[in-house]
Amino acid sequence: MKAPSLKAGVIGAGAWGTALAQTLAADGQHVRLWALEPEVVEAVNNDRQNPLYLPQIPLSPSIEATGDIAAMADRDMLLIVSPAQHLRKVVAQAPAGTPLILCSKGIEAGTGLLMSEVAVEAQPTSPIAVLSGPTFAHEVAKGLPTAITLACADAALAAMIAARIARPAFRPYLSDDVVGAEIGGAVKNVLAIACGVAEGAGLGLNARASLISRGFAEMTRFGLARGARSETLAGLSGLGDLVLTCSSTNSRNFSLGKGLGEGKPASELLSNRRTVAEGAFTAPVLREAARAAQVEMPVVEAVCALLEDAAPLTQVMDALLARPLRAE
C-alpha cells in the first residue's frame, strides 16, 4: 500500500540524506534531494548513484537531485540533513511554513541550542519534528530493518509524517519529547568517540561496556536537567543509538575515537575527513552546557581533553579511573 502522497524533499545529500531519500522513494513517489556539490547532483540524476557519500547503492529513479534550494518551495515536508553547525543557515533558506523534520544531531556552537531551538529561530512559522535513532545510512538505503524515533509536539503532524516515511523495514515510533530525542542523538556522538578510543588503545570490551553504561548515566543526567524524559533517553534515540554508534567503525565518531586511541593527533584525523564526525564539534559545546547546568560528565570532559590535545591518553584514562568511589 502506498504512503500518503505528500511531496517530500530532503536537504542534504550526504550518506544519511541520500539514504532517507531512497527510503522515501521506495514506493515510487517523487522525492527531491538538494545537494551542495554539483557532481553529486549530476551523479544522482544521470547515473542513479551517489559515489561520493553512499557508494555502491543503486538509487531510485524517482529521486530528483537539485542544487537549487528554491526548488523545494513546492514540497509538503522537508527533511533537513545538513551538518549540525550549518543547520541554521540551511533552515533559513527553506520555504517558510513548510514542516521541517530535523535529522541532524548536535548542539550549536556559540549558542548551546539544540537543533529544534535553532530551527525555531531560523524559521519561526515552520512546524518542527525530529527524526533520530540507531541508523547506519548504508543499512537504511539497502532496506534492512530499522526502527527510529519521530518526535513532535503536534500529534496530528507526527502521525502525518509517520504515515509518509514508514516502510515495511523502516518503522518510526512516535514521541512528543523533542528535547529528549535531540539530546540522545547529540550526546551519543561524543560517547562514541570515547568507545572508539578504548578500541584503538586496546583497552578491551569491559572498558567499552563501562563507557557505554557510565556514558548513558551522563546522558540521562544532562537530559533530565534540560527537561527530557528518562523513557525517551532509554529508547531508540538515546540508548539505542548509543549502543549502535559505540560498537562499530561504521560510525564516523567511533572511527575518529579509534584513531585517537591509536595515538594519531585529532587535527590530522579531522583534516583528512570528507564526512563530518559531529561528536568532535558537539563535545566542547556539550561540556560547557553541562558545566552551566552543574551536571557532571567526566567521560565528555575526557573526550574534550583528547580532542584538544590537552593531555595524553594515559593521563586522561588515569584521571577517569582515579575518580572517587561512589554509588552507581
C-alpha positions as CSV (number, residue, x, y, z in Angstrom):
1,M,0.0,0.0,0.0
2,K,1.3,3.4,-0.9
3,A,2.1,6.0,1.7
4,P,0.1,9.3,1.6
5,S,1.0,11.5,-1.4
6,L,2.9,14.2,0.5
7,K,5.6,15.7,-1.7
8,A,8.8,15.2,0.2
9,G,12.1,16.9,-0.1
10,V,15.5,16.2,1.5
11,I,18.0,18.9,2.1
12,G,21.5,17.4,2.4
13,A,22.8,14.7,0.1
14,G,25.4,13.1,2.4
15,A,25.1,9.4,3.2
16,W,22.2,9.9,5.6
17,G,20.3,12.3,3.4
18,T,20.6,10.1,0.4
19,A,19.5,7.0,2.4
20,L,16.4,8.9,3.6
21,A,15.6,10.0,0.0
22,Q,16.0,6.3,-1.1
23,T,13.6,5.2,1.7
24,L,11.0,7.9,0.8
25,A,11.2,6.9,-2.8
26,A,10.9,3.2,-2.2
27,D,7.3,3.1,-3.3
28,G,7.9,5.2,-6.4
29,Q,6.8,8.5,-5.1
30,H,8.8,11.5,-6.3
31,V,11.5,12.8,-3.9
32,R,13.6,15.9,-4.5
33,L,17.1,15.8,-3.0
34,W,19.2,19.0,-2.6
35,A,22.9,18.6,-2.8
36,L,25.7,21.2,-2.3
37,E,28.1,19.5,-4.7
38,P,27.2,19.8,-8.5
39,E,28.9,16.4,-9.0
40,V,26.5,14.8,-6.6
41,V,23.5,16.3,-8.4
42,E,24.9,15.0,-11.7
43,A,25.6,11.5,-10.4
44,V,22.2,11.1,-8.8
45,N,20.3,12.3,-11.9
46,N,22.4,10.7,-14.6
47,D,23.9,7.6,-13.0
48,R,21.4,6.9,-10.2
49,Q,24.1,6.8,-7.6
50,N,26.0,8.9,-5.0
51,P,29.5,7.6,-5.2
52,L,30.9,10.5,-3.1
53,Y,28.8,9.7,0.0
54,L,26.9,6.5,-0.4
55,P,28.7,4.3,-3.0
56,Q,27.5,1.0,-4.4
57,I,23.8,1.8,-3.7
58,P,21.6,2.0,-6.8
59,L,19.2,4.9,-6.3
60,S,15.5,5.0,-7.1
61,P,14.6,6.6,-10.4
62,S,12.0,8.7,-8.6
63,I,14.7,10.7,-6.8
64,E,15.4,14.0,-8.5
65,A,18.6,15.9,-7.3
66,T,18.9,19.6,-7.5
67,G,21.4,22.3,-6.5
68,D,18.8,25.0,-6.1
69,I,17.2,25.1,-2.7
70,A,14.4,27.3,-4.1
71,A,13.2,24.1,-5.9
72,M,11.9,22.9,-2.5
73,A,9.2,25.5,-2.5
74,D,6.5,23.0,-3.7
75,R,7.3,20.4,-1.1
76,D,4.8,19.4,1.6
77,M,7.6,18.4,4.1
78,L,11.3,18.8,4.2
79,L,13.9,16.5,5.9
80,I,16.9,18.6,7.0
81,V,20.0,16.6,6.9
82,S,22.8,19.2,6.9
83,P,25.7,19.1,9.4
84,A,24.5,20.4,12.7
85,Q,26.7,23.5,12.7
86,H,25.3,24.6,9.3
87,L,21.7,23.9,10.1
88,R,20.7,27.5,11.0
89,K,21.9,28.8,7.6
90,V,20.2,25.9,5.7
91,V,16.9,26.2,7.5
92,A,16.8,30.0,7.0
93,Q,16.8,29.3,3.2
94,A,14.0,26.8,3.4
95,P,10.5,27.8,2.4
96,A,8.6,29.4,5.3
97,G,5.8,27.4,6.9
98,T,6.8,24.0,5.5
99,P,7.0,21.3,8.1
100,L,10.7,20.6,8.9
101,I,11.9,17.1,10.0
102,L,15.3,17.6,11.6
103,C,17.7,14.7,11.0
104,S,20.9,16.3,12.2
105,K,22.4,15.5,15.6
106,G,24.3,18.1,17.6
107,I,24.3,21.2,19.7
108,E,25.0,24.6,18.0
109,A,28.4,26.1,18.9
110,G,28.2,29.6,20.3
111,T,24.5,29.4,21.4
112,G,24.3,25.9,23.1
113,L,20.9,25.5,21.3
114,L,19.5,22.1,20.2
115,M,18.7,21.8,16.6
116,S,14.9,22.3,17.1
117,E,15.7,25.5,19.0
118,V,17.9,26.7,16.2
119,A,15.2,25.9,13.6
120,V,12.5,27.8,15.5
121,E,14.8,30.9,15.5
122,A,15.6,30.5,11.8
123,Q,12.1,29.6,10.6
124,P,9.5,30.6,13.3
125,T,6.5,29.7,11.2
126,S,7.6,26.2,10.3
127,P,6.3,23.2,12.3
128,I,9.2,21.1,13.7
129,A,9.7,17.4,14.2
130,V,12.9,15.4,15.0
131,L,13.9,12.1,13.4
132,S,16.6,10.3,15.4
133,G,17.7,6.8,16.3
134,P,20.1,3.9,15.6
135,T,20.6,4.2,11.9
136,F,23.6,3.4,9.7
137,A,22.9,5.1,6.4
138,H,24.0,2.2,4.2
139,E,21.8,-0.3,6.0
140,V,18.7,2.0,5.7
141,A,19.5,2.5,2.0
142,K,19.6,-1.3,1.5
143,G,16.2,-1.6,3.1
144,L,17.5,-3.5,6.2
145,P,15.2,-3.4,9.2
146,T,15.4,-0.2,11.1
147,A,13.4,1.4,14.0
148,I,13.6,5.1,14.7
149,T,12.1,7.8,17.0
150,L,9.9,10.5,15.4
151,A,9.5,13.3,18.0
152,C,7.0,16.1,17.5
153,A,4.9,18.2,19.9
154,D,2.0,18.2,17.4
155,A,0.4,14.7,17.5
156,A,-1.5,15.2,14.2
157,L,1.6,16.3,12.3
158,A,3.6,13.4,13.8
159,A,1.0,11.0,12.6
160,M,1.0,12.5,9.1
161,I,4.8,12.4,8.8
162,A,5.0,8.9,10.2
163,A,2.5,7.6,7.6
164,R,4.6,9.2,4.8
165,I,8.0,7.9,5.9
166,A,7.1,4.4,7.3
167,R,8.1,1.4,5.2
168,P,7.9,-2.3,5.9
169,A,11.5,-2.2,7.1
170,F,11.6,1.4,8.4
171,R,9.5,1.8,11.5
172,P,9.0,5.2,13.2
173,Y,8.0,5.2,16.9
174,L,6.2,8.4,17.9
175,S,7.1,10.7,20.9
176,D,6.3,14.2,21.9
177,D,9.6,14.6,23.8
178,V,11.6,16.6,21.2
179,V,14.3,17.6,23.7
180,G,14.9,14.0,24.8
181,A,15.2,12.8,21.2
182,E,17.7,15.5,20.4
183,I,19.8,15.1,23.5
184,G,20.2,11.4,23.0
185,G,21.4,11.9,19.4
186,A,23.8,14.7,20.3
187,V,25.4,13.1,23.4
188,K,25.8,9.7,21.9
189,N,28.1,11.1,19.2
190,V,30.6,12.3,21.9
191,L,30.4,9.0,23.8
192,A,31.1,7.0,20.6
193,I,34.4,8.8,20.4
194,A,35.2,7.6,23.9
195,C,34.4,4.0,22.9
196,G,36.4,4.3,19.8
197,V,39.4,5.4,21.9
198,A,39.0,2.3,24.0
199,E,39.0,0.2,20.9
200,G,42.1,1.9,19.4
201,A,44.0,1.8,22.6
202,G,43.2,-1.9,23.1
203,L,41.5,-1.4,26.4
204,G,39.2,-4.3,26.0
205,L,35.4,-5.0,25.8
206,N,35.0,-4.5,29.6
207,A,36.2,-0.9,29.2
208,R,33.8,-0.3,26.3
209,A,30.8,-1.7,28.2
210,S,31.7,0.5,31.2
211,L,32.0,3.6,28.9
212,I,28.6,2.8,27.4
213,S,26.8,2.4,30.7
214,R,28.5,5.3,32.5
215,G,28.1,7.4,29.4
216,F,24.4,6.6,29.4
217,A,24.3,7.8,33.0
218,E,25.8,11.1,31.9
219,M,23.4,11.4,29.0
220,T,20.5,10.8,31.4
221,R,21.7,13.4,34.0
222,F,22.2,16.0,31.3
223,G,18.9,15.2,29.5
224,L,16.9,15.4,32.7
225,A,18.5,18.8,33.5
226,R,17.4,20.0,30.1
227,G,13.8,18.8,30.5
228,A,14.0,15.4,28.7
229,R,12.1,12.4,29.9
230,S,14.0,9.3,31.1
231,E,12.0,6.9,29.0
232,T,13.0,8.8,25.8
233,L,16.7,8.6,26.8
234,A,16.3,4.9,27.3
235,G,14.6,4.5,23.9
236,L,15.8,4.3,20.3
237,S,17.0,7.9,20.1
238,G,19.1,7.6,23.3
239,L,20.3,4.2,24.4
240,G,19.5,2.5,21.1
241,D,21.6,5.0,19.1
242,L,24.3,4.9,21.8
243,V,24.7,1.1,21.6
244,L,24.9,1.2,17.8
245,T,27.3,4.1,17.5
246,C,29.6,2.8,20.2
247,S,30.0,-0.7,18.6
248,S,31.2,-0.2,15.0
249,T,33.8,1.6,12.9
250,N,30.8,2.3,10.5
251,S,30.3,5.1,13.0
252,R,32.3,8.2,12.0
253,N,32.6,9.2,15.6
254,F,33.7,5.7,16.8
255,S,36.3,5.6,14.0
256,L,37.6,9.1,15.0
257,G,38.0,7.9,18.5
258,K,39.8,4.7,17.3
259,G,42.3,6.9,15.6
260,L,42.8,8.9,18.8
261,G,43.3,5.7,20.7
262,E,45.9,4.6,18.3
263,G,47.9,7.8,19.0
264,K,47.0,9.9,16.0
265,P,46.5,13.6,16.6
266,A,43.0,14.9,16.4
267,S,43.9,17.7,14.0
268,E,45.2,15.1,11.5
269,L,42.2,12.8,11.9
270,L,39.7,15.7,11.4
271,S,41.5,17.3,8.4
272,N,41.5,14.1,6.4
273,R,37.7,13.5,6.6
274,R,35.3,14.3,3.9
275,T,32.3,13.4,6.1
276,V,31.6,15.1,9.4
277,A,32.2,13.4,12.8
278,E,29.6,15.5,14.6
279,G,30.8,14.5,18.1
280,A,34.0,16.4,17.6
281,F,32.1,19.7,17.3
282,T,29.5,18.8,19.9
283,A,31.9,17.8,22.6
284,P,33.2,21.2,23.7
285,V,29.7,22.7,23.4
286,L,28.2,19.9,25.5
287,R,31.0,20.3,28.1
288,E,30.1,24.0,28.5
289,A,26.4,23.3,28.6
290,A,26.9,20.6,31.3
291,R,29.1,22.9,33.4
292,A,26.5,25.6,33.2
293,A,23.8,23.2,34.3
294,Q,26.1,21.8,37.0
295,V,25.9,18.3,35.6
296,E,28.9,16.1,35.9
297,M,30.0,14.5,32.6
298,P,33.5,13.1,33.2
299,V,33.5,11.0,30.0
300,V,32.6,14.0,27.9
301,E,35.4,16.0,29.7
302,A,37.8,13.2,28.9
303,V,36.9,13.3,25.2
304,C,37.4,17.0,25.1
305,A,40.8,16.7,26.6
306,L,41.8,14.2,23.9
307,L,40.3,16.3,21.0
308,E,42.1,19.4,22.3
309,D,45.4,17.5,22.8
310,A,45.3,18.8,26.4
311,A,46.7,15.6,27.9
312,P,48.0,12.2,26.7
313,L,45.6,9.3,26.7
314,T,47.3,7.6,29.7
315,Q,46.8,10.7,31.8
316,V,43.2,11.1,30.7
317,M,42.5,7.5,31.4
318,D,44.2,7.5,34.8
319,A,42.2,10.6,35.8
320,L,38.9,8.8,35.0
321,L,39.9,5.7,36.9
322,A,41.1,7.7,39.9
323,R,37.7,9.5,40.5
324,P,36.3,9.0,44.0
325,L,34.3,5.8,44.5
326,R,30.6,6.4,44.6
327,A,27.2,4.8,44.4
328,E,26.1,3.8,40.9
